[in-house]
Every structure is written in structure tokens, then in C-alpha cells.
Amino acid sequence: MEIVQNTLYVTTEGAYLHRDHLTLKVEVEKELKLAVPIHHLQSVVLMGHVMMSPSAMELCATEGVAVSFLSPTGRLLARVDAPGSGNVLLRREQHRWADRPDKAREIARQFVAGKINNGRALLLRAARESEAEEDAQPLERTGISMLGSLQALERAASLDEIRGIEGEAAAGYFEVFPRLLKPGQREALPMSGRNRRPPLDPVNALLSFTYALLVHDCASALASVGLDPSVGFLHADRPGRPSLALDLMEEFRPLIADRLVVAMINRKQAQPKDFAKRDGGAVEMKDSFRRDLISAYQERKQEEVMHPLLKQNTRVGLLPFLQARILARHIRGDIPSYVPCLLR
């Protein structure tokens, strides 16, 4: 368990969080492991079989500290926010737009455009830097084909078409994804396409878990500007699903999560010994490595980049918050369109 950027991550199996006045305490087998004043926190993430007392949850809700519950593989199960969080006028307009096919289509188009552009940039960069022609050529071909997906996206007349284009582009992207890995690591951690719920190989376990961390950050970013993380435009409404957070996450998958996973594998920070196979074929990360991944994810968020629209240097971890503000401004009518974050 650790506190990073005002987020408390609790990953120890059997840990128990309870309240002591205005302090959250974490115990494991009745032994105190951590005590943190609530005003030091912005959010809490509980992973796996971690328990939290009702009074601790009440304290978090009262103080505006969001609590996310994740499965051992990193899938978001539930999120608890303060009932009064957010701007009701902005949220009402967001809900109206979500019910209008024309508005939903145009915002969804931008989310998907951001994802395809950023994924394409990742593949083409890897193709240029690859020393193996047998890897460079497929990466370049897929990058070129994704340009065709962007052109088709401009012509898409419905949400279903947009989702279909996104699905086809993602399938091509993950078909060549293993070629982003160095040959030795590719053999040590083989990947067979994209699979989830559950992930069936270590690479997919890494991706799924990192995406879960990312969707938590996107939900926090959206809530911080007054938007409802549950009502999206690209992802359909579903009980318990943070649809808008999943929408916003799309453009950041290649930028934050995929780049991190590739870097960790290529640096040999992820090894076969860090994973375990469960009954039924599911692959999970071991607790010790899960903590390493969280630390690496937070280090990635500390890196500085130039925001392409705002033309200012900012930390990677603030990009979802900046994009959430841009989305809120668009829904309020302050700017004519939502512009995704496109980095090279």
C-alpha cells in the first residue's frame, strides 16, 4: 500500500480500512500498517480482497474523497463519490447531449480519432526505431491502414459505424502489438491478440490492469470539472459502468498505458515470474509486481509533455484533467468542438 499523488492505493489481500476521527487507518491481520489524515487524500483505490468500514466510507464521501473498488486483475467494480459532487447544470446538459444522436456522434468521433491517431503514432515511431525489418514492415503497414480508418471515421454517419471503425482499427493494432516488444521479451511473455475478462497472458494482464488505473484517473478528472463519469457518448450506458470515463480513456490508452507496458517489458521490469495462472486459464500479476507497476505508472504520470492544443508544458498525469476541462467547455458551449489530445 502506498500514497502517490494524493491517491491511497491498497493492494494487500485482507487489508482493512477503518476510521479514527478524521484519519483513515489501514490494518492487516489487526496490525496497523498506515494512518493518513483524510485531508491529505483526493481518492482511494482498493484492489482485490480489501475491506472498508462503513464509517470510513462515510468519511471519504463527506470529505469528497472518491473510493474505487477494483478486482484483483484491475477491473473497475464500483466507485463511490460524494452525492453532491459536480455541477448540476453542466451534468443536465451532458445528459441531454448523450440522448441526442448528432451530439453524441460528434463527440464519440473525436474520442475515437484521438485513440487511432495516438495508436498510429506509437506504431510508426516503433517502426522507425526498429532494427528488425520483419517487425518494422508490419508496424508501418498497420500504421498506414489506420490512416484509412481515420478517413473512414470522418465519413461515419452513425455511432454504430464509429464503433465498428474503432473495433477494426483496434484489431489491427493489437495484431502487431507484440512487435513493439524486443524479441527476447516477446518470447518470454508471448501475447495472442487482445483478451480480457479474464486476461489469458501476462501482456494482457498488464494492459488490463493499467487500463483500470487509467479509467480511475479519467473518472476523477471528469468528476473534478462537474461532469458525470457514468453518462458517455461512445460507450453505451450500463449499470455500474463509468461510460464517459471509458470514452475519455480511449485517447490515452496508447499515450499512457500502452507505452508504459511496452517500456516495462522491454526493460525487463516484467518477467514471467511476476505472473501466476489461475484455474480456467486466467493470468494475474503477483502482489509484489502489482506494486511495482503502480509505481511505474505514477512515474510515467510525472513526465512532462507539451499539450498540443494549449501549447504549454504539463505532466502526463494532468492530461486527463485538461481534456476533461476542454470537454466541459464544449458542452457548456464555450468552444465549438472537443479536440482530443494528440501527442507524438
Salt bridges, closest charged atoms under 4 A:
GLU13 OE1 - HIS49 ND1 2.78
ASP20 OD1 - HIS21 NE2 3.71
ASP20 OD2 - LYS25 NZ 2.81
GLU27 OE2 - HIS18 NE2 3.12
GLU31 OE2 - LYS33 NZ 3.60
ASP81 OD2 - ARG79 NE 3.36
GLU93 OE1 - ARG96 NH1 2.77
ASP102 OD2 - ARG100 NH2 2.84
GLU106 OE2 - ARG105 NE 3.12
GLU106 OE2 - ARG109 NH2 2.77
GLU129 OE2 - ARG125 NE 3.44
ASP135 OD1 - ARG179 NH1 2.88
ASP135 OD2 - ARG186 NH2 2.82
ASP160 OD1 - ARG163 NH1 3.56
GLU166 OE2 - LYS115 NZ 2.42
ASP217 OD2 - LYS301 NZ 2.85
ASP228 OD2 - HIS95 NE2 3.14
ASP247 OD1 - HIS235 ND1 2.66
GLU250 OE1 - LYS115 NZ 3.02
GLU250 OE2 - HIS235 NE2 3.44
GLU250 OE1 - ARG253 NE 3.06
ASP274 OD1 - LYS273 NZ 3.34
GLU284 OE1 - ARG278 NE 3.15
ASP287 OD1 - ARG290 NH1 2.58
GLU303 OE1 - ARG300 NH1 2.55
ASP334 OD2 - ARG332 NE 3.42
